[in-house]
Amino acid sequence: MSHPSIESRATPTGITLTHVTDLYRKYENDLRRVRAEQRALRHRNPTLKAQLDDLEAEITYLLVRDTRPGVIVEIGSLHGWSTNWLLRALRDNGTGRLFTHDLIDNARRNVAPELAAGRWTFVRGDARQSLRDHGHDIDYLFIDAAHTAAFARWFVGELFPTVGSGVPVSVHDVFHGRRPWPLSEGRVVLSWLARRETAYFTASRAAAPAVNEALTTLKAGLDLSERVHHGRDDPMLFFRMP
């Protein structure tokens, strides 16, 4: 089942190109500072693997600023690149906590104590176990872990039902091409969204070239073009929980 266009399917509270554009303009100065901080983080830690490209990282930051979540749950942190983006958004909001779940704890070495203090909890282990019967009221869900259909069937079947309607969700590595890979996490998530007639958004260069170009042009006009990360695929999928 294919999705109608992003704009035509969006609800008034949906994540759309118009909404994202407005957020870039609203938080332009804060975003400029955070981009500089993230660039400095890479320079201090040259072996740090930055798994989010610039557009998807910035959109994540902007959505957290806009929704002001009390609790973010992050599944998959690797070296902590996305963790730093999320924590800086919470810092700039002046409120909220991040709970990160991962099998490895490399992220601990790349998050400054002053950024973590009072707002970050790292939980080492398999999220399928550590989030079982969790007690969180999840206000933002960020997923960048095992990109398999089996893992996706777990989170759409067991975790999604615990997340409230309207909560923003980010799922990484869905749109490296025009369509998600067969037997992949992305295919499972898109099928789940289609059955619920739920809108999604992506800035993927392959799957949404017009959106990618529009945001790239916007950033040039705001003097935000200098790259933080060399990646340009921006394969992340964004939606609000139905």
Summary of the structure (lengths in Angstrom):
residues: 242
radius of gyration: 16.6
end to end distance: 17.6
largest distance: 46.6
contacts: 801
relative contact order: 0.18
helix: 45%
strand: 13%
